[in-house]
Amino acid sequence: MISDSWKGQPYNPISNFYGAHFGEKVYKIPVTTVDTCPNREGLKGMETCIFCDAWGSAAKSESKDFPLDTQIKKYKKTIGEKYKAKKFLVYFQAYTNSFDKIKAIRENFYRALDHEGVAGVVIGTRPDCISPALLKLWQEIHEKSFVSIELGAQSFRDDKLEYLKRGHDNAQTIKAIKRIQEHTDVDLSLHFMFGLPNETREEIIEAAQTTAELGIKSVKLHNLHVLKDTPLEIEYFAERFTPCTFEDYCEKVGDFLSHLPKDIYIHRLSALASRWEELIAPDWTRHKMASHQGIVSYLNRHEITQGCRL
């Protein structure tokens, strides 16, 4: 049964949380302040993540080389005019936003919060780039504004993390989650990636159950897709990787959501390849609304709602 508060969706959208917390709609402003990560630096023998392109998972690249203030002003103006938006979250998205000196990170956060209408920051990072000083800084900012950490877990399975060349294992992910929860009061979200080789329904259901056990507040879902100039491109053309079909991906989302508690918010149901010229496969990844509506239609046809199989 779809909750009245879910706005007709078969899942609990993150807009519900934002609306309750801020009292109105908020919009994310994507910014880039770092241009590398531990993998790209080859620390401890790491390799670039198999799926990551030259933009470090950034959704937009037009303002990548601009100063932070310029990026914020540009997208704030564009988004504000398009949606009549008045409140924003600055999303430190690309690469690893904790892979920098604390002084620089602090300056960027406060610079972002100085802009009119900015109600908080969202920080994309990874489990093996979290220090005591960073946790202290996140809590410091939290006591003044809203802070959300989007942690790239991708999977709770070590074999999957090894395939993705993440450079960390599941034990580090769990440790990072617990450290964030013990030392801060920030909002904590996990990113998951489905469609990996030899992935089973049991693994996906287990991911939902573990997410609930860990007390995670929100999740963002992605499908593993092939971009140009990535290690996965080599795997794809060597016929060692086949992206899952749209129907298969819908089934995976259904398995995950149906075993996820209803009070966990959902940011996104699938990935989006915003730079079409760089997408190799699958083609459906380029169509944001069509993919979203297709997944929702699948869930509705099969009478799947978030938490329905708990």
ZICORQUI-V570657 format. One record per residue. N is the residue number from 0. PHI is phi as a letter, one per 30 degrees, with the letter a starting at -180 (999 if undefined). Layout:
n->N phi->PHI
n->N phi->PHI
This chain:
n->0 phi->999
n->1 phi->d
n->2 phi->d
n->3 phi->d
n->4 phi->d
n->5 phi->c
n->6 phi->h
n->7 phi->i
n->8 phi->c
n->9 phi->d
n->10 phi->b
n->11 phi->c
n->12 phi->d
n->13 phi->d
n->14 phi->d
n->15 phi->d
n->16 phi->d
n->17 phi->d
n->18 phi->d
n->19 phi->d
n->20 phi->d
n->21 phi->c
n->22 phi->i
n->23 phi->a
n->24 phi->d
n->25 phi->b
n->26 phi->b
n->27 phi->d
n->28 phi->c
n->29 phi->d
n->30 phi->b
n->31 phi->b
n->32 phi->b
n->33 phi->b
n->34 phi->b
n->35 phi->a
n->36 phi->a
n->37 phi->e
n->38 phi->d
n->39 phi->d
n->40 phi->d
n->41 phi->i
n->42 phi->d
n->43 phi->h
n->44 phi->i
n->45 phi->d
n->46 phi->b
n->47 phi->e
n->48 phi->e
n->49 phi->d
n->50 phi->c
n->51 phi->d
n->52 phi->c
n->53 phi->d
n->54 phi->c
n->55 phi->i
n->56 phi->i
n->57 phi->d
n->58 phi->d
n->59 phi->b
n->60 phi->b
n->61 phi->e
n->62 phi->c
n->63 phi->e
n->64 phi->c
n->65 phi->d
n->66 phi->e
n->67 phi->e
n->68 phi->e
n->69 phi->d
n->70 phi->d
n->71 phi->d
n->72 phi->d
n->73 phi->d
n->74 phi->d
n->75 phi->d
n->76 phi->d
n->77 phi->d
n->78 phi->d
n->79 phi->d
n->80 phi->d
n->81 phi->d
n->82 phi->c
n->83 phi->h
n->84 phi->d
n->85 phi->b
n->86 phi->b
n->87 phi->b
n->88 phi->c
n->89 phi->d
n->90 phi->c
n->91 phi->d
n->92 phi->c
n->93 phi->d
n->94 phi->h
n->95 phi->b
n->96 phi->d
n->97 phi->c
n->98 phi->c
n->99 phi->a
n->100 phi->d
n->101 phi->e
n->102 phi->e
n->103 phi->d
n->104 phi->d
n->105 phi->d
n->106 phi->d
n->107 phi->d
n->108 phi->d
n->109 phi->d
n->110 phi->d
n->111 phi->d
n->112 phi->d
n->113 phi->d
n->114 phi->d
n->115 phi->e
n->116 phi->i
n->117 phi->d
n->118 phi->c
n->119 phi->l
n->120 phi->b
n->121 phi->b
n->122 phi->b
n->123 phi->d
n->124 phi->a
n->125 phi->b
n->126 phi->d
n->127 phi->c
n->128 phi->b
n->129 phi->b
n->130 phi->c
n->131 phi->e
n->132 phi->d
n->133 phi->d
n->134 phi->e
n->135 phi->d
n->136 phi->d
n->137 phi->e
n->138 phi->d
n->139 phi->e
n->140 phi->d
n->141 phi->e
n->142 phi->d
n->143 phi->c
n->144 phi->a
n->145 phi->d
n->146 phi->b
n->147 phi->b
n->148 phi->c
n->149 phi->c
n->150 phi->c
n->151 phi->d
n->152 phi->d
n->153 phi->i
n->154 phi->a
n->155 phi->c
n->156 phi->c
n->157 phi->d
n->158 phi->d
n->159 phi->d
n->160 phi->d
n->161 phi->d
n->162 phi->d
n->163 phi->d
n->164 phi->h
n->165 phi->d
n->166 phi->i
n->167 phi->b
n->168 phi->c
n->169 phi->d
n->170 phi->e
n->171 phi->d
n->172 phi->d
n->173 phi->d
n->174 phi->d
n->175 phi->d
n->176 phi->e
n->177 phi->d
n->178 phi->d
n->179 phi->d
n->180 phi->d
n->181 phi->d
n->182 phi->c
n->183 phi->b
n->184 phi->c
n->185 phi->d
n->186 phi->d
n->187 phi->b
n->188 phi->b
n->189 phi->c
n->190 phi->c
n->191 phi->b
n->192 phi->b
n->193 phi->c
n->194 phi->j
n->195 phi->d
n->196 phi->e
n->197 phi->h
n->198 phi->d
n->199 phi->c
n->200 phi->d
n->201 phi->d
n->202 phi->d
n->203 phi->d
n->204 phi->d
n->205 phi->d
n->206 phi->d
n->207 phi->d
n->208 phi->d
n->209 phi->d
n->210 phi->e
n->211 phi->d
n->212 phi->d
n->213 phi->d
n->214 phi->i
n->215 phi->d
n->216 phi->d
n->217 phi->a
n->218 phi->b
n->219 phi->b
n->220 phi->c
n->221 phi->b
n->222 phi->c
n->223 phi->d
n->224 phi->b
n->225 phi->c
n->226 phi->c
n->227 phi->d
n->228 phi->h
n->229 phi->b
n->230 phi->e
n->231 phi->d
n->232 phi->d
n->233 phi->d
n->234 phi->d
n->235 phi->d
n->236 phi->d
n->237 phi->d
n->238 phi->i
n->239 phi->c
n->240 phi->b
n->241 phi->b
n->242 phi->d
n->243 phi->d
n->244 phi->d
n->245 phi->d
n->246 phi->d
n->247 phi->d
n->248 phi->d
n->249 phi->e
n->250 phi->d
n->251 phi->d
n->252 phi->d
n->253 phi->d
n->254 phi->d
n->255 phi->d
n->256 phi->d
n->257 phi->d
n->258 phi->c
n->259 phi->c
n->260 phi->e
n->261 phi->d
n->262 phi->d
n->263 phi->c
n->264 phi->d
n->265 phi->c
n->266 phi->d
n->267 phi->a
n->268 phi->c
n->269 phi->a
n->270 phi->d
n->271 phi->b
n->272 phi->c
n->273 phi->d
n->274 phi->c
n->275 phi->e
n->276 phi->d
n->277 phi->c
n->278 phi->d
n->279 phi->c
n->280 phi->a
n->281 phi->d
n->282 phi->d
n->283 phi->d
n->284 phi->d
n->285 phi->d
n->286 phi->c
n->287 phi->e
n->288 phi->d
n->289 phi->d
n->290 phi->d
n->291 phi->e
n->292 phi->d
n->293 phi->d
n->294 phi->d
n->295 phi->d
n->296 phi->d
n->297 phi->d
n->298 phi->d
n->299 phi->d
n->300 phi->d
n->301 phi->c
n->302 phi->h
n->303 phi->c
n->304 phi->b
n->305 phi->e
n->306 phi->i
n->307 phi->d
n->308 phi->c
n->309 phi->d
